[in-house]
Amino acid sequence: MKKTDAINLFGTRLSDLGNALNNRGRSAICRWPENLDEDQINMVIGAAVRRGIKIPRQLLDSIKITKRKK
């Protein structure tokens, strides 16, 4: 999942995504890579489910898990 897909799922601004993720700061989301890792994808999908947001099938089909760098 791309960061822009995650933002668009909740609105059009970084702050929309931040609010959905329990007020994560805009600057924290700015530091996310363009291709989200597994933990970030899980946070985004979990927030969408909790808010009752329907996740488009094509978005789910396009998810490629990027392993987190340690």
N, CA and C atoms as a LAMMPS dump frame, in Angstrom:
ITEM: TIMESTEP
0
ITEM: NUMBER OF ATOMS
210
ITEM: BOX BOUNDS ff ff ff
-5.0000000000000000e+02 5.0000000000000000e+02
-5.0000000000000000e+02 5.0000000000000000e+02
-5.0000000000000000e+02 5.0000000000000000e+02
ITEM: ATOMS id mol type element x y z
1 1 1 N 0.854 -1.168 0
2 1 2 C 0 0 0
3 1 3 C 0.899 1.23 0
4 2 1 N 0.514 2.193 -0.78
5 2 2 C 1.263 3.44 -0.838
6 2 3 C 0.706 4.424 0.189
7 3 1 N 1.569 5.324 0.633
8 3 2 C 1.16 6.319 1.607
9 3 3 C -0.003 7.155 1.072
10 4 1 N 0.022 7.499 -0.191
11 4 2 C -1.062 8.294 -0.771
12 4 3 C -2.39 7.533 -0.743
13 5 1 N -2.345 6.214 -0.923
14 5 2 C -3.574 5.406 -0.821
15 5 3 C -4.141 5.476 0.594
16 6 1 N -3.259 5.404 1.579
17 6 2 C -3.692 5.465 2.976
18 6 3 C -4.322 6.819 3.288
19 7 1 N -3.706 7.88 2.817
20 7 2 C -4.248 9.227 3.048
21 7 3 C -5.617 9.356 2.388
22 8 1 N -5.729 8.916 1.146
23 8 2 C -6.986 9.046 0.4
24 8 3 C -8.108 8.203 0.989
25 9 1 N -7.764 7.164 1.72
26 9 2 C -8.779 6.324 2.346
27 9 3 C -9.567 7.105 3.404
28 10 1 N -8.921 8.075 4.037
29 10 2 C -9.536 8.84 5.119
30 10 3 C -9.877 10.275 4.747
31 11 1 N -9.457 10.72 3.605
32 11 2 C -9.699 12.094 3.178
33 11 3 C -8.653 12.497 2.169
34 12 1 N -8.228 13.744 2.252
35 12 2 C -7.249 14.228 1.285
36 12 3 C -6.005 14.822 1.926
37 13 1 N -5.991 14.886 3.272
38 13 2 C -4.87 15.536 3.951
39 13 3 C -4.174 14.569 4.909
40 14 1 N -2.915 14.857 5.176
41 14 2 C -2.173 14.058 6.152
42 14 3 C -2.864 14.069 7.503
43 15 1 N -3.449 15.199 7.863
44 15 2 C -4.105 15.298 9.166
45 15 3 C -5.333 14.381 9.25
46 16 1 N -5.993 14.107 8.116
47 16 2 C -7.127 13.169 8.123
48 16 3 C -6.647 11.778 8.523
49 17 1 N -5.526 11.368 7.957
50 17 2 C -4.953 10.067 8.308
51 17 3 C -4.467 10.088 9.756
52 18 1 N -3.817 11.168 10.156
53 18 2 C -3.328 11.29 11.524
54 18 3 C -4.446 11.18 12.552
55 19 1 N -5.57 11.83 12.277
56 19 2 C -6.722 11.752 13.185
57 19 3 C -7.267 10.33 13.251
58 20 1 N -7.294 9.65 12.127
59 20 2 C -7.783 8.266 12.104
60 20 3 C -6.862 7.345 12.896
61 21 1 N -5.595 7.697 12.964
62 21 2 C -4.613 6.88 13.686
63 21 3 C -4.363 7.437 15.083
64 22 1 N -5.43 7.897 15.718
65 22 2 C -5.347 8.407 17.091
66 22 3 C -4.365 9.553 17.232
67 23 1 N -4.522 10.537 16.353
68 23 2 C -3.755 11.781 16.408
69 23 3 C -2.25 11.605 16.238
70 24 1 N -1.867 10.68 15.398
71 24 2 C -0.443 10.621 15.046
72 24 3 C -0.118 11.924 14.343
73 25 1 N 1 12.468 14.65
74 25 2 C 1.373 13.76 14.089
75 25 3 C 1.596 13.713 12.595
76 26 1 N 1.297 14.843 11.969
77 26 2 C 1.508 14.97 10.532
78 26 3 C 2.973 14.724 10.184
79 27 1 N 3.87 15.207 11.041
80 27 2 C 5.301 15.038 10.764
81 27 3 C 5.703 13.566 10.83
82 28 1 N 5.051 12.791 11.714
83 28 2 C 5.365 11.358 11.788
84 28 3 C 4.947 10.654 10.504
85 29 1 N 3.783 10.995 9.993
86 29 2 C 3.306 10.364 8.76
87 29 3 C 4.144 10.828 7.572
88 30 1 N 4.621 12.058 7.607
89 30 2 C 5.505 12.551 6.535
90 30 3 C 6.77 11.705 6.423
91 31 1 N 7.203 11.154 7.559
92 31 2 C 8.424 10.343 7.557
93 31 3 C 8.185 8.905 7.113
94 32 1 N 6.914 8.514 6.95
95 32 2 C 6.638 7.168 6.454
96 32 3 C 7.165 7.042 5.031
97 33 1 N 7.647 5.861 4.651
98 33 2 C 8.094 5.668 3.268
99 33 3 C 6.885 5.656 2.327
100 34 1 N 7.107 5.859 1.042
101 34 2 C 5.999 5.855 0.079
102 34 3 C 5.305 4.492 0.053
103 35 1 N 6.082 3.407 0.155
104 35 2 C 5.505 2.059 0.233
105 35 3 C 5.494 1.646 1.704
106 36 1 N 4.294 1.523 2.26
107 36 2 C 4.162 1.247 3.684
108 36 3 C 4.587 -0.173 4.026
109 37 1 N 5.134 -0.325 5.236
110 37 2 C 5.512 -1.667 5.687
111 37 3 C 4.298 -2.346 6.323
112 38 1 N 4.47 -3.564 6.747
113 38 2 C 3.365 -4.371 7.258
114 38 3 C 2.691 -3.737 8.479
115 39 1 N 3.471 -3.21 9.406
116 39 2 C 2.904 -2.588 10.602
117 39 3 C 2.068 -1.361 10.245
118 40 1 N 2.564 -0.545 9.339
119 40 2 C 1.838 0.654 8.93
120 40 3 C 0.543 0.283 8.201
121 41 1 N 0.599 -0.721 7.339
122 41 2 C -0.599 -1.182 6.637
123 41 3 C -1.627 -1.688 7.639
124 42 1 N -1.179 -2.444 8.624
125 42 2 C -2.094 -2.947 9.648
126 42 3 C -2.753 -1.812 10.418
127 43 1 N -2 -0.764 10.746
128 43 2 C -2.578 0.386 11.444
129 43 3 C -3.645 1.062 10.593
130 44 1 N -3.351 1.25 9.308
131 44 2 C -4.284 1.932 8.405
132 44 3 C -5.558 1.113 8.231
133 45 1 N -5.416 -0.178 7.955
134 45 2 C -6.587 -1.029 7.75
135 45 3 C -7.396 -1.136 9.047
136 46 1 N -6.729 -1.268 10.175
137 46 2 C -7.425 -1.332 11.454
138 46 3 C -8.232 -0.069 11.726
139 47 1 N -7.645 1.089 11.438
140 47 2 C -8.353 2.352 11.648
141 47 3 C -9.557 2.45 10.715
142 48 1 N -9.412 1.99 9.487
143 48 2 C -10.532 2.021 8.537
144 48 3 C -11.666 1.123 9.017
145 49 1 N -11.329 -0.054 9.499
146 49 2 C -12.347 -0.99 9.991
147 49 3 C -13.069 -0.388 11.198
148 50 1 N -12.314 0.19 12.136
149 50 2 C -12.923 0.793 13.322
150 50 3 C -13.862 1.943 12.971
151 51 1 N -13.549 2.661 11.907
152 51 2 C -14.38 3.795 11.488
153 51 3 C -15.465 3.397 10.489
154 52 1 N -15.509 2.135 10.133
155 52 2 C -16.54 1.67 9.203
156 52 3 C -16.31 2.103 7.769
157 53 1 N -15.055 2.358 7.417
158 53 2 C -14.718 2.772 6.059
159 53 3 C -14.508 1.535 5.201
160 54 1 N -15.202 1.495 4.089
161 54 2 C -15.064 0.364 3.172
162 54 3 C -13.753 0.512 2.407
163 55 1 N -12.951 -0.527 2.45
164 55 2 C -11.66 -0.516 1.762
165 55 3 C -11.886 -1.068 0.355
166 56 1 N -11.569 -0.282 -0.67
167 56 2 C -11.795 -0.748 -2.043
168 56 3 C -11.058 -2.054 -2.327
169 57 1 N -11.741 -2.958 -3.001
170 57 2 C -11.169 -4.273 -3.32
171 57 3 C -9.847 -4.141 -4.067
172 58 1 N -9.78 -3.211 -5.01
173 58 2 C -8.544 -3.071 -5.788
174 58 3 C -7.384 -2.632 -4.906
175 59 1 N -7.676 -1.879 -3.853
176 59 2 C -6.616 -1.487 -2.917
177 59 3 C -6.135 -2.703 -2.132
178 60 1 N -7.068 -3.508 -1.649
179 60 2 C -6.681 -4.728 -0.93
180 60 3 C -5.881 -5.669 -1.829
181 61 1 N -6.302 -5.79 -3.079
182 61 2 C -5.599 -6.67 -4.012
183 61 3 C -4.192 -6.173 -4.335
184 62 1 N -3.996 -4.863 -4.23
185 62 2 C -2.7 -4.295 -4.61
186 62 3 C -1.679 -4.291 -3.468
187 63 1 N -2.107 -4.659 -2.263
188 63 2 C -1.207 -4.603 -1.112
189 63 3 C -0.071 -5.602 -1.276
190 64 1 N 1.118 -5.064 -1.189
191 64 2 C 2.335 -5.874 -1.199
192 64 3 C 3.031 -5.559 0.114
193 65 1 N 3.284 -6.558 0.894
194 65 2 C 3.914 -6.367 2.189
195 65 3 C 5.412 -6.114 1.986
196 66 1 N 5.877 -4.997 2.54
197 66 2 C 7.292 -4.662 2.528
198 66 3 C 7.811 -4.912 3.933
199 67 1 N 8.757 -5.785 4.07
200 67 2 C 9.282 -6.113 5.393
201 67 3 C 9.933 -4.879 5.996
202 68 1 N 9.703 -4.724 7.288
203 68 2 C 10.239 -3.596 8.032
204 68 3 C 11.742 -3.751 8.187
205 69 1 N 12.457 -2.645 7.934
206 69 2 C 13.911 -2.665 8.126
207 69 3 C 14.205 -2.528 9.605
208 70 1 N 15.121 -3.352 10.095
209 70 2 C 15.454 -3.319 11.52
210 70 3 C 16.72 -2.556 11.751
